[in-house]
Amino acid sequence: MGATAAKSRQTKPEPQARANKLMAVAQQALTAKPEPRAQPKLKGKRRATSLWDLHKVVDKTTRSKSAIYDMVQAGLFPRPILTGRRSVAWVDVEVLDWINQQAANAERGGMGRVAIRNTPWARRKPASAANQPAA
C-alpha cells in the first residue's frame, strides 16, 4: 500500500505551468548573446587570410596532387580542412609556413635543392657520343 500511496501523492505539474516554464527557457535562449567563436591557433600568431584549394596548393608548392596527399598522410604537410562533402582546402598561412620551412631546410643543407650532377638528365651521355657506332 505504501508504494501506490506515494505515487498517488505525487502530482504532475499543471500543463499551463509547464508551458510557462518552457516559454521562459525559450525566451532566455533567444535573448542570450552568442559567445564569440574561438579563433584557430596558428603558429607565429598569424591569422589565416584565405583558404586555398588543391590546385592553388599544387601551384604554390610545385608538388603533385598525389605527393601532397602522401605528405599529409605522413604528417609532413599541413592537413586540409573539409569545406564540403567532397572538397577540401588548406589554410594559406599553414602552407606558406611549410614553404618557408622547406626553404630554411635547403639553406641549412638539408633536403631541398639537388645538385644538377645528381639528376638523371645530367648522367646521360651526350647525344653525339650515344649515336656513334661501336668500334
Stockholm file with secondary structure:
# STOCKHOLM 1.0

chainA/1-135         MGATAAKSRQTKPEPQARANKLMAVAQQALTAKPEPRAQPKLKGKRRATSLWDLHKVVDKTTRSKSAIYDMVQAGLFPRPILTGRRSVAWVDVEVLDWINQQAANAERGGMGRVAIRNTPWARRKPASAANQPAA
#=GR chainA/1-135 SS CHHHHHHHHCCCCCHHHHHHHHHHHHHHHHHSCCCCCCCCCCGGGCCCCCEECHHHHHHHHTCCHHHHHHHHHHTSSCCCEECSSSCEEEEHHHHHHHHHHHHHHHHTTSSSCCCGGGSHHHHSCCHHHHTSCCC
#=GC SS_cons         CHHHHHHHHCCCCCHHHHHHHHHHHHHHHHHSCCCCCCCCCCGGGCCCCCEECHHHHHHHHTCCHHHHHHHHHHTSSCCCEECSSSCEEEEHHHHHHHHHHHHHHHHTTSSSCCCGGGSHHHHSCCHHHHTSCCC
//
